Amino acid sequence: MKTEVLPVNEQSLALAKQLILAGELVAFHTETVYGLGADARNDEAVKKVFEVKGRPQDNPLISHVHTEYDITPLIDGEPPYAQALRNAFLPGPLTMVYPSTGRVSKYVSCGLNTLSIRVPASQSAQAFLRAVNVPIVAPSANLSKHVSPVTAEHVLDDFNGKIPLILDGGACTGGIESTVLDCTGNVPQILRAGLVTREMIASVVGACDVYHMAKGEKPKSPGMAYKHYSPRCETVLLKDADEAIERYFEEEKKGGVPYLLCTRSPKEGLRVLPLGESGEEMASNLYARLREGERNATLIIAIEPNERGGVMDGVLNRLTRACKGGEDET
């Protein structure tokens, strides 16, 4: 299969619609990361997403729709606070989880009775979603466990020859995946931290909880289980800058090529992947720096940022999982 990478225009959108309605996969830009899109109503297309990514079969998918799409037939009611959250944050990097009416493929929610819906803010995503005018499931457009893609080139690196089309909308500026918010209860509950923070949600509706998944529990959303975000080189996350420098020189003595991933270099003359200063900068830069690092480094040594709260909850979640490589990741 030849993989075309095309700019978003009338011709490429017509091709994307043809492919999606034929049950094929199309990668597309969002403001967070690139998504691997398929028709959420089509069982075979949804199964193809899991197969091409190598995604665990119990890891549910998010359905993406354009701003005018009527989600009423897809959801079985909603709490009073949901409309206020939609007005405040959509379109944008917020996924809202509702009771499902079962109008999409049974494979989308992996046996759960809920449906996760997102309305991306990216203009190219909106153009694609309007062109197809069906709910589009779209996990990040990378091989499972690999670093999420924030450019079309990253998608091509993982899926060249495996999908027919990548719609190139440019670089993603948000960086980390959307916040996933459970809206099935009396109080909204964050399932996955992201750019729409707990503090932002609480400021609109008065309260917001954070869900902690129990060991052995089935994931309620993406971002709650399984290894993910990992570069193809060795990685380690350290709290102490002196320890990071020591590890850096140990790697060089072995003939390796170490890089530091940090807000600022603790010592002159070292190879550095700069994360940025603010939480927003770090979110925007993280995946691009990890992808850059894996091309050149034998070891990426991340120094844990000091900043906490807000967007940093999502940044630290991704950074910890990328560098420790445990099985409690997605």
C-alpha positions in Angstrom: 0.0 0.0 0.0 1.2 3.5 -0.9 0.8 6.1 1.9 0.0 9.6 0.5 0.8 12.7 2.6 -1.4 15.5 1.3 -2.2 19.1 2.3 -5.8 19.6 3.5 -7.7 20.9 0.5 -10.9 20.1 -1.4 -9.3 17.3 -3.4 -7.6 15.6 -0.4 -10.8 15.9 1.7 -12.8 14.3 -1.1 -10.3 11.4 -1.1 -10.5 11.2 2.7 -14.2 10.9 2.6 -14.1 8.2 -0.1 -11.6 6.2 2.0 -13.4 6.6 5.3 -16.8 5.5 3.8 -15.0 2.5 2.2 -13.8 1.4 5.7 -10.2 2.6 5.3 -8.0 4.6 7.8 -7.0 8.3 7.4 -4.6 10.1 9.7 -5.4 13.7 10.4 -4.2 16.7 12.4 -5.7 17.9 15.7 -4.6 20.6 18.1 -3.2 17.9 20.4 -1.7 15.0 18.4 -2.4 13.4 15.0 -5.3 10.9 15.1 -5.7 7.6 13.2 -9.3 8.0 12.0 -11.9 5.4 11.0 -15.7 5.4 10.7 -17.0 4.8 14.2 -20.1 3.0 12.8 -18.1 0.4 10.9 -17.1 -2.7 12.8 -14.4 -3.7 10.4 -12.9 -0.2 10.2 -12.8 0.1 14.0 -11.2 -3.3 14.3 -8.6 -2.2 11.7 -7.6 0.6 14.0 -6.7 -1.8 16.7 -4.9 -4.1 14.3 -2.8 -1.4 12.5 -1.8 0.2 15.8 -1.2 -3.0 17.7 -3.6 -1.6 20.3 -4.9 -3.7 23.2 -8.4 -4.8 22.6 -9.8 -3.5 25.9 -8.5 0.1 25.4 -11.5 2.1 24.3 -11.5 4.7 21.6 -12.6 8.3 21.4 -15.2 9.4 18.7 -14.5 12.8 17.1 -17.2 15.0 15.6 -17.4 18.5 14.0 -19.0 21.4 15.9 -22.4 21.2 14.2 -22.7 17.4 14.6 -25.7 16.4 16.7 -24.5 14.0 19.3 -28.0 13.5 20.8 -28.6 10.2 19.1 -25.3 8.9 20.4 -25.7 9.6 24.1 -28.2 8.4 26.6 -28.7 11.7 28.5 -26.3 14.0 30.3 -25.9 15.8 33.6 -26.8 19.5 33.9 -23.1 20.5 34.0 -22.2 19.0 30.6 -23.7 21.9 28.6 -21.7 24.4 30.6 -18.5 22.5 30.0 -19.2 22.3 26.2 -19.9 26.0 26.1 -16.6 26.7 28.0 -14.2 24.4 26.4 -15.5 23.1 23.0 -14.2 22.9 20.4 -11.0 22.1 22.2 -8.8 19.5 23.9 -11.5 18.0 26.1 -13.1 14.5 25.6 -16.4 14.0 27.4 -17.6 10.5 28.4 -21.4 9.9 28.3 -23.8 7.0 28.6 -24.0 5.4 25.2 -27.0 4.6 23.1 -25.0 2.0 21.2 -25.3 3.7 17.8 -21.6 3.2 17.0 -19.7 0.0 16.6 -19.6 -2.2 19.7 -15.8 -2.3 19.3 -15.4 1.5 20.0 -16.1 1.3 23.7 -14.6 -2.2 24.3 -17.7 -3.6 26.1 -18.3 -0.5 28.2 -21.8 1.2 28.2 -20.2 4.6 27.6 -19.1 6.7 24.7 -16.2 9.2 24.6 -16.8 12.2 22.4 -14.4 15.0 21.4 -14.8 18.1 19.2 -11.3 19.1 18.2 -10.5 22.8 17.6 -8.0 22.2 14.8 -9.4 23.8 11.6 -8.1 21.0 9.4 -9.7 18.4 11.8 -13.0 20.3 11.5 -12.7 20.4 7.7 -12.1 16.6 7.6 -14.9 15.9 10.1 -17.4 18.0 8.2 -16.3 16.4 4.9 -17.0 12.8 6.2 -19.9 13.9 8.5 -19.8 10.7 10.6 -18.3 10.1 14.0 -14.6 9.3 13.6 -12.7 7.1 16.1 -9.2 8.4 16.3 -6.5 7.3 18.8 -3.1 8.8 18.4 -1.6 8.0 14.9 1.4 6.0 16.2 2.2 2.4 16.8 1.0 1.3 20.2 3.6 2.2 23.0 5.5 4.6 20.7 5.7 8.4 21.2 2.6 10.1 20.0 2.9 12.0 16.7 2.8 15.8 16.4 3.7 16.1 12.7 2.7 14.3 9.6 6.3 13.0 9.3 5.9 11.3 12.7 2.8 9.5 11.4 4.6 8.4 8.2 7.5 7.1 10.3 5.1 4.7 12.0 2.6 3.9 9.3 4.3 4.2 5.9 2.8 1.5 3.7 0.1 0.7 6.3 -2.5 3.4 5.8 -3.6 5.1 2.5 -3.7 8.7 3.5 -2.2 11.3 6.0 -3.8 14.7 5.9 -1.0 17.1 6.7 -2.3 20.0 8.9 1.1 21.1 10.1 2.6 20.7 13.5 0.3 20.1 16.5 0.7 23.0 19.1 -1.1 21.5 22.1 1.2 18.6 22.3 -0.3 16.1 24.8 -3.6 14.3 24.3 -7.0 15.7 25.3 -8.3 15.6 28.9 -10.8 12.8 29.3 -13.7 13.7 31.6 -16.3 11.2 32.9 -19.7 13.0 32.7 -21.8 10.1 33.8 -22.1 11.1 37.4 -23.2 14.0 39.5 -19.6 15.5 39.6 -17.3 15.4 36.5 -14.3 13.2 37.0 -11.0 13.3 35.2 -9.9 10.0 33.7 -6.9 11.3 31.9 -5.2 14.7 32.6 -4.6 17.1 29.7 -4.7 20.7 28.6 -8.1 21.4 30.1 -7.2 21.1 33.8 -9.1 20.2 36.9 -8.9 23.8 38.0 -10.4 25.0 34.8 -13.3 22.6 34.9 -14.0 23.3 38.6 -14.1 27.1 37.8 -17.0 26.4 35.5 -19.0 23.8 37.3 -17.9 24.2 40.9 -16.2 20.8 41.4 -14.1 18.2 39.6 -12.8 14.9 40.9 -9.8 12.8 39.6 -10.3 9.1 39.1 -7.6 6.6 40.2 -7.8 3.3 38.5 -7.5 0.2 40.7 -5.0 -2.5 39.8 -6.5 -5.0 37.4 -9.5 -2.8 36.6 -10.6 -2.4 33.0 -9.7 1.0 31.5 -12.6 3.5 31.3 -10.8 5.6 28.7 -7.5 5.9 26.8 -4.6 7.0 29.0 -5.4 4.8 32.0 -3.4 1.6 31.3 -0.7 0.1 29.3 2.8 1.2 28.2 2.8 4.2 26.0 4.6 7.4 24.8 8.0 5.5 24.8 10.9 6.4 22.5 12.9 3.7 20.7 16.0 4.4 22.8 16.5 3.8 26.5 15.0 6.5 28.8 15.2 7.3 32.5 13.5 10.0 34.6 15.5 11.5 37.5 14.6 14.1 40.1 18.1 15.2 40.9 20.2 17.2 38.3 23.5 16.0 39.8 22.5 12.4 39.4 21.4 13.1 35.8 24.8 14.6 35.0 26.5 11.6 36.6 24.4 9.3 34.5 25.1 11.4 31.4 28.9 10.9 31.7 28.5 7.2 32.6 26.7 6.8 29.2 29.4 8.6 27.4 32.1 6.5 29.0 30.4 3.4 27.6 30.5 5.0 24.1 26.9 6.0 24.1 25.2 9.3 23.1 23.2 10.7 26.0 20.8 13.6 25.9 19.2 15.5 28.7 15.5 16.3 28.5 14.9 19.2 30.8 13.7 22.8 31.2 17.3 24.1 31.2 20.7 22.5 31.1 22.3 22.0 34.6 25.8 22.2 33.0 27.2 23.9 29.9 28.4 21.8 27.0 25.9 18.9 27.4 23.5 17.6 24.7 20.0 18.9 25.6 16.4 18.4 24.4 14.8 21.6 25.8 11.3 21.2 27.2 10.5 24.8 27.8 9.7 26.7 31.0 5.9 26.7 31.4 3.5 23.7 31.6 2.0 24.8 28.3 5.5 24.9 26.6 6.4 21.6 28.0 3.2 20.0 26.8 3.7 21.5 23.3 7.3 20.3 23.1 7.4 16.9 24.9 6.6 14.5 22.1 8.6 16.4 19.5 11.6 16.3 21.8 11.2 12.6 22.5 10.9 11.9 18.8 14.0 14.0 18.1 15.9 12.3 20.9 15.2 8.8 19.7 16.8 9.6 16.3 20.1 10.6 17.9 20.4 9.3 21.5 21.3 6.0 23.0 19.9 7.3 26.3 17.5 10.1 27.1 17.9 11.3 30.7 14.8 13.4 31.7 15.1 15.7 34.7 11.7 16.0 36.4 10.4 19.6 36.3 9.7 21.3 39.5 6.4 22.9 38.4 3.2 21.2 39.6 -0.6 21.6 39.1 -2.6 22.6 36.1 -1.3 21.4 32.7 1.7 19.9 34.5 -0.5 17.1 35.8 -0.8 15.9 32.2 2.8 16.6 31.3 4.2 14.6 34.3 1.8 11.8 33.5 3.2 11.4 30.0 6.8 12.1 31.0 6.7 9.5 33.8 5.2 6.8 31.5 7.5 7.6 28.6 10.6 7.3 30.8 9.8 4.5 33.2 8.2 2.2 30.6 6.0 0.4 33.1 2.9 -1.6 32.2 0.5 0.7 34.0 0.4 3.0 31.0 -1.4 4.0 27.8 
